[in-house]
Structure formats: structure tokens, C-alpha cells
Amino acid sequence: MAPSKTTDLENDPATNDLSRWQQDGGPEPSTSGSSTLQVRSRAGSSDYEDSHHPDGPIPVWLRESSSSFHFRWVPYPLRHLARNVADWTKGPSPPEIQKITPFFPSIQSAPVNLISKYFPTPFHKALLLTLFLFTWALAFSLVLKRSTSAGNIPGYGTPTTIWCGASYWSSGNHCGLNGNRCRPFDNANFAFRCPANCKAVHVLTPHTVGTQEINYQPFVIGGPPPSSSSSSSAFNATIDDTKDVTPVYRADSFICQSAIHASIITNTHGGCGVVSLRGQQSSFPSSTRNGLKSIPFDASFPKSFSFIPSLPATCHADLRWPLLTITVISTALLSLCTSSVAVFFPVVFTLLFTHVGLVSDPPLSGGDFASLTSLIVGRFLPAAFVAAVFYRYTLKPQQKDLGGALMERTILWLGGAWIGSLNNYTFAFIPIQRLTPSDLAIQPGARLALVIIVVLLLSIALGQIYYLRLEGRLPKYLAIYLIFITFLLICVLIPTLNLRIHHYFLALLLLPGTRLQTRPSLLYQGILVGLFINGTARWGFDSILQTTAALRGDGPLNTLLPNVTAVAVNKANITFSWADLGWAAASSSSTAGWWTQAGAVKQTRADTAQQEFDGISILVNDVERHRWYVSEGDPPSHTFHRHDDDEEKQYFRFAYMRGSGAGDFTKAGVWESNGEWREGRN
């Protein structure tokens, strides 16, 4: 008897394989025309084709490719969405490579054609480039030499170059008891020279002046004496009719900003002058001069200074603007006259780095030009290595075959590079000094500015994603930025260290996405290269992971504040007691070894001699006037006296001490001239 059809099917290997595959939940193999297993792929098919198959709708499990077997636990709608997104990121086929079609190409390429006509060989072009670089170096060095020459002030000698934030006094108790570490207080002169643009320098940590907390603004205390104002309240004078009166400034004022305020130098060109120490001053009124509003202080301070006016000095101005003109013209000529990226980028990078490091935003180097040059050369070498890497992978592919759009490159890429390199001018209006949570929380307008910047960056990123997809590069770049994001998350999670995004690091993160040859990418890449140059020339390759102490600088330590009480107050005397000092942290393992006020550190009462601190520091009018140490055995109290004819108020602040160093000081309490005591609110 012949075998039945059913029996044949049961014995067919392909049918048995089909049964096993169906039991496993996999796709059905095709048995048509061959016993070899074949798997139907989703590639190239559409939902319409699947649902309108001539033999009827194809089951979902059959429409899925074998690559989905490992993810069958994921619901089909999610798998379907993921496949669609993955297919979308691959972009069109074939890819649409972006190329800039230049406007008026014959005009833009005219300088290159002219050079090729008269300098036809590579040797001739090399000689022309050498002559160009020699001309720039000669003009730049001659003007720079004059700009950095200190000059001479007859009777006072050669001025010493100082930085914009130099002052005679340190905050807190760093000048020691009665300010003895910051002597002399008077009868001394100092010839100085300031760079340009000192008005832009702000204090970046809280500085206390009486009851005022100054942050993110210039630091000039005082100005014209009270007798010079026509106002009924000269202390708060803000009029400009006092220019003929010699202003007096508190010793912790920034010297260069005070010189601008006093019209001794200008912000645009800097200048030099002579400071004269004046000793104790009874009050420091506020006034507005030359765009700077000084800070008032209505009490005495042991050290002050003024400026000797109208000195016949041969002091050369800061010539950063003529130097900028020289370098801008040189880089623009190079950009217009060469289509070779291998010539254009190294030369432009070197010229920009030199200009930023030596002229527009030089780092602090001790004041002499030789030290500054040594520092810049040391920073240039690693920066040039990193620049060679992003030249190979981002800049060279972008500017390949860009010969007909050299004017557009000059305007967009080179203009953007100058904007980024001069960010201490171009981005100075943005109220963000450092990208740290603490700075963003306390700096006025910083959060709003950050939101605007993030929205702008997201909109730019969407545009770049669109063009990357058209070129078929989006999957690769998504993988690259996924690695970047993972690295940043790991940095954030590292304990005891804080992530800080610097100029150069932000540029390195964003530069890969500017590889495209589009006009927006030319501008974005130029700005990012400029930011990298400014960051590395000004600050070097500063670590992106910093300890809390390094990030804090001279800011608050977040230490426990002492509990000090005014137990006896009248017009002539005030007595403070800290008998209830016993509350101190039992743990000494906290950051910087101090006691925090946070609940993470347990507070216990113990004998005073066994505490972590050594004593108490008391500031009077921002000067340390008394120290009490546990080991001295004195009673935990102190009385301050005021003369009968002394009618000024006094400001008191208190801090724990360890050795000669102090923790955070309390807010200032005020001993009024009538004997009233106003407690500071901490």
C-alpha cells in the first residue's frame, strides 16, 4: 500500500523542522521548492505588503526577523517602534552627503587663483607663507614689546605689573591679629602697572564688608571723602562732581579697579600710577565713577590708600587692540588666500593661541613677561596635540574641497573662532562664572541663563542630528555621544570629587558633531575651537574632577558657627561670652577637618579642652582684634571699649579657630553708636 500524503508530510524533514520551530515560537521556515530552511526577513518589506500578501495576512511572529529572537519578552509594539527608530536613524539610501554650494565662487576663489598664477609651484607658495609668517611675527612682537614695557615714573622707578584683582588686604583673619601681617599701614608708596579690561574682574566668593555680603561684582570700597559731596548724606554719595578730590579706598579694594574709579588709568588701555598708603580712615563713602560703583563702609579701617595724581610718567598703554587688529587681519588674509586645510588650520591655531595667551586673556604668571611666555609655550604643546586629533577627525573632513567658499569660511569659521577665543569679552554678559551647582544657585540670573543656553544647544543639536541622518552617520555619532554621557555619569558618581565642565572640555565634547560641511557647522566648529584655545591658553588642562576644597577656593567652609552672646552692653563697653561653646562635632573626619552644621555629623557636649577647636577669633570692622585659646585658661569672655568721643558704629563677627586658621565667620552684629546691640542673623 502506498504511503498516504499525511505520512509523507510527517516524515518530511522540513515539516519536522517546521513543527519544532513553531513549538519554540520562532518564525516559520519556507518549504516551497526546497527542503532547506529559509527565514523571511522584515528588511525591505512594509506593513502594507505584509497585510496584503496574496496568500493572506502574515502572522506577526512570522514577520519578525531572527534578530528579534533574543527580545521576544519585549512587547511587540515596543519592538516595532524600536525597529522603526533604528531604520530612521540610518537615513536615506543612498546617503545625501552635504556640500556647501558657494555664493559667487569665482569671486571667493579669486585670491587663490591669483596666488597660483604668480606663485605656481609648491616651493614658491612655501616661500610666500614664510614671508607672511615673518611679517606677522615682526609686527606682533614689536607692538607686544612696547605694550609690555613697564616704562618709568620719575621719583618712583619702574612700575610693577600687577593683576586686576591685586589688593593690600586679605579677607577674614588672614592678615593676622590687628592686621600685623599686612603692614605697613601708612607712609609707603608703590608704583604699579595694570592691564586693560580690569572692570570685568569680579569677586567669585562672598566677601563681607560690614553687614554687606559682596559677590559677583567689582570690589572697590570707598572713594571721595565725605566733605567733598554736596549731598546731605555724603556717605551714600553717588554723584560725579567729586573728580577733583583725592579719593581714599579701603585696603582690601582691588587696586586696578580703584585706579579706574579714581581716573588714574582707563579700562580700555590700562596704565600705571603710584599708590600711597594713608593709614586709618574713619569711613568710606560710596560713589559712582567711570562706570564703577564703589561699596560703602561707615566705620574705621586701619589701612587705606589713595593715588598720587598728575605724575609725569612714561607708561606705555596696554596695546591689546592694535595687536588684535594685526592678528585678525593676518588670519583673515590666510583664510582667503589658501584652500589647503593643512596650511590654514595649524597656522590659525598657533596665531590664535599666541594672541590669547600673551595678549587678550593671559594667565597669572608672576608678573614678568618671560614667565608668561614660558607658561604659554608649556600649554601650547599638549593643546597642539589635541588639536591635531580633532583636525584629523572633524575639521579636515568638514573643510575638504571647500576651495570655492573661502570667504564664507573666513566669515563663519574664522569669525566664530575669534568669538570663542575672545570669550572673556564676547560672552562676558552671560551671568555664569562657573558651571557648578553652588555658583548656579547663588549667582543672580545664572539659572535662567543656563536654561536659555541649554535650549539653544538643544535646538542646535536637533539641526545637526538632521544633517547627520541625511549623511547616514547618525548611528555612529549616537554611539559616540552615548560613550561621552556614560563617562560623565561615572564622573558624577565618583565620591569626594566634583565634576566641573571647563571651556576646553565642553569644546571637546561638542566638536565631533560639527564634522558636516554645512554653513551652521562651520560657525559652530569655529566657536568651539576658539573656546578650546581660550580655555587651554588661559587655564591649561585643568582637571574636570576637583575636590571640594579645590572647587571652593577661598569660599565658605560650611563650618559650625560659634554661639556668642553679648551679655553686657552700653555706649562705652560691650562684653561677649561664649560659655556655652561645648557643642562641637564628635567626628574629625569631615571635609577639611571642621565641624559642619549639617545633620550628617553628630553633635555632642564635651569638655571645652577636649574639643576639636583651639579657640575663637573675633573680627571688629573686618579686622581681627581678639583671639581666645582654650589652652590659655582665660575665661570665655571679652570686653571691648569705646572712647567717649567715638561716635561710629562697630561690626563684630565670630568664628572657631584651629591654630591660626579660622572657620566661617558669623554674620555681623552691630554695636551702634548709642550703645544698642543688633544681633547678626546667620
CORNORUR-V322690 format. One line per field, one symbol per residue. ss: DSSP state (2 for helix, 1 for strand, 0 for the rest). burial: b if it has 24 or more other ideal C-beta (glycine too) atoms within 12 Angstrom, else e. A space follows every 50 residues. Layout:
ss = ???
burial = ???
This chain:
ss = 00002222222022222222222000000000000000000000002222 20000000022220022222200002222222222222200000000000 00002222022222222200022222222222222222222222222200 01100010011100000000000000222222000111111111000222 00000011100111000000111002220000022200000000000111 00002222222000010001111111110010010001100110101000 10011110000011000002222222222222222220002222222222 22222222220000000022222222222222222222222222222220 00222222222222222222202222000000000022222200022222 22222222222222222222000222222222222222222220001110 00222222222222000022222222222222222222200000111222 22000000000000111110001111100000111000002220000000 00111002220000111111001111111222000011111000000001 11111111001100000011100000110000
burial = eeeeeeeeeeeeebeeebeebeeeebbbbeeeeeeeeebbebeeeeeeee eeeeeeebeeebbbbbebeeeeeeeeeebeeebeeeeebebeeeeeebeb ebeeeeebbebbeebeeeeeeeeeeeebbeebbeebeeebeebbeebbeb bebeebebbbbbbbbbbbbebbbbbebebeebeebeeebbbbbbbbbbbb bbbbbbbbbbbbbbbbbbbbbbbbbbeebeeeebbbbbeeebeebbbbbb bbbbbbbbbbbbbbbbbeebbbbbbbbbbbbbbbbbbbbbebbbbbbbbb bbbbbbbbeebebebbbbbbbbbbebbbebbbbbbbbbbbbebbbbbbbb bbbbbbbbbbbbbebebebeebbebbeebbeebbebbeebbeebbbbbbb ebbbbbbbbbbbbbbbbbbbbbbbbebeeebbbbbbebbbeebeebeeeb eeeeeeeeebbebbbbbbbbbebbeebbebbeeeeeeeeeeeeeeeebbb bbbbbbbbbbbbbbbbbbbbbbbbbbbbbbbbbbbbbbbbeeebbeebee bbeebbbebbbbbbbbeebeeeebbbebeebbbbbeeeebbbebbbbeee beeeeeebeebbbbbbbbbbbbbbbbbbebeeeeebebebebeeeeebbb bbbbbbbbeebbbbbbbbbbbbeeeebeebee
